[in-house]
Amino acid sequence: MTASHPDKHPRITAEEFLNAEPDDLSGTFGDVEIVDGLVVRLMAQSEAHSRVVRRLAAALEDARDPAGPCLRIGSYTAVRFADADDHRADHRLNVRYPDIFVRDCEPYDVNTVRDHIALVVEVASKSTVDSDTTEKHKLYARTGIPGYLIVHFDKSWETIDRIEEYRLDWSGLRYMPHKVHRTALVLDTPVTLAITFDALHRP
């Protein structure tokens, strides 16, 4: 997702977030994420970005094995990550809305869903590429999410250039490069999937 800090830099505590109705924050601030308590507004996505997210999520859903473990696909769904280590209550909360994630079928709970995610996908945009490759790269690894995909566009921001696949190393705390997909995404976990880039971004 594309992010920009709002002018007034509003903050929110975990208690306020959990006591709010699902639409309260978006009604007040628009689409947001929360980083160390700071409310960060999300900007509208490009058509190409939205198309790739939609088609990749559908491909992952279709790739689920009915005879295998129960899996669910989430998109732009709240995931609470570990609180920041800060004595101020409004400087702790971390809530992200990954472009796509694959999780097990345990009942959804914003506070614990992070522990049930097997794969997370971010489709980079001009303003999020740094966050996707550094901040979120570290966050998702520290959380113990086994796999992370970053979809990169070429300079036109219309066509996929590559998809980087990362997997946790032996420590379970950082990602190591597993594969760079150049013309098609081929996965063997948590689903078996092969889909060409053309199929993902063709208008």
N, C-alpha and C positions, 0 to 999 in steps of 0.2 A: 504494500500500500504506500501511497505517497503521503508524506507528513510535513506539516509546518507548525511552528509554535504560534499559538494565539497571542494577540497583543497583550492581554492582561495576565497571561500565565496562571490561570486558575489551577488550584490543587484540590485533591480529593483524598480522603482517608479510605481505608479498606471497609470500615464500618459504613461510611456513607455510600460507597459503591454497592455493597451487599444489601443495604436496606432500600436502595432505589429500585424502581420498576425498570424493566429492561429498556423501555423507550425514553426514560427520563433524561439520561445523559445526552442522547442524540437530539432530543427536543430542545435541550439547553445549549449544547455546544456544536451540534452536527455530529458527523461520524468522528470518533475519537479513538485513541489509544492512551494508556496511562503509563508513564515512564517515571519511576521513582516518585510517584504521587502527582507528577505534572501532567495535566490534561493536554494532549497533543492532538490537534485537529488533523483529520485525514482529508486530503484533496481528491477531487474526482480523478478517476483513472482514464487512460486512453482507451479507445475502442479495441485496439490490438491487445492491450493488457487484459482487458475484461474477457475478450474472446479466448485467449490462451488459458486463462484461469478456468473458464466455463468448460472448455473442451477437455482439458487435462483432468479436471475433477470428474467429468462424465466417463472418461476413459478408465480412470482408477476404479470407479464404481462398477463398470462393466467387467473389469478384470478380476473382481473378487470371485473366489472359488466357493461355490455353494457347499462343497464337501470339506472346505477348510475352516480355519478359525473365523468367527464372526467379526467382520470389519465394517466400520462406518466411515464415510467421507465427510469432513467438515470444510466449510469455506466461509471466511470472514466471520468466524464464530469466536466468542471471547474465550481466552485461555489465561488464567491467572498463573503467573510465575512467582518464584520466591521473592519475598519482600526484601527491599534494600535494608542494609544494616544502618539504620538512622534512628536516633531517639525521638525525632519529630514524626508524629503519626501521619502527617500529610506529605511526608517525603519517603514513604516506604512502598506503596502499592505499585505493582507491575502487572498490567493487563494488556495483552497483545491480541490481534485478530489476524492470524496467519492467512495467507491467500488460500492455502489448502492444507489439510492434514488428514492422515489416516490413523484411526484409533480402533481400539477394541470396542465391544458392545456393552460395556458397563454403563449404567445410567450416567447421563451427563451431569457433571457438577463443575462449575467454573473454577472452584478451588482445587480440584484434584484431577481434572481432565488431562493436565500435562503429563501425569504419570502413566497415562494409557495411550499416548501417541507413539506410533511406530515410525512415522515418516511425516516430515513437514516440508512444504514447498513454498518458496517465495519467488514471485515473478518480478524481477528488478525493473524499476522505472528510473528516470533521470534523477529524481530526488531521493530515492531509497537505495540505490546501488551500494553506497558506502555502508549504510546501516545493515543491509542484507548480507554483505560480505565480511563485516567486522562485528558490529554490536550483536546482531541476531545470531550470527555464526557462533559466537561465544555463549550467548544466552541459551540457545537450544542444546548445545553440547553440554554445558554445565547442568542442564536439567536432566540429561540422560536420554534424550530422544535419539534412537538408534540411527536414523537416516535423515539427511537434509539435502534437498535439491534446490539449486538456484538457477532460474531460467534467465539467460542473458539475451537481450536483443542486439542486433547490429546497430550501426550508427544511425540508421533511419528510424529506429524504434518501432518498426513495423514487422520485421522478420527476425525469427529466432536465430541467433548466431551459434549458441551452444547451451547445453545444460550441464552444470557441474554437479556431480554426485559425491557427497561426503558421508562417511560412516565413522562412528565412534572408534577410537583406538583402544588399546588394552586397558588404559586407565579409566575409561568410561567418562572422561571429563573434557575431551577435546576431539574435534573432527580431524580426520585425515582424508586427503583426496582419494576417492575410490576409482572414479572414471569421469572422463569428459565426453559427453555424448555430442556428436557433431551433426548428424543428419536425422537421427531417430533416437528416441528414448527407449532403452531396453532395460527393464528391471527384473530382478529375480526375487526381491523381497520388498515390502511385505506382500506384494502381489506379483504375479508374472505378467509382464506387460511389454508390448512392443508397439510403438506408434511413431510415425514419421513426423518431422517438424512441419511438413506441408499440411498434414492432417490437423495439426494444432492451430496453425495461424492462417490457413487459407480463408479468404473472405467468403 
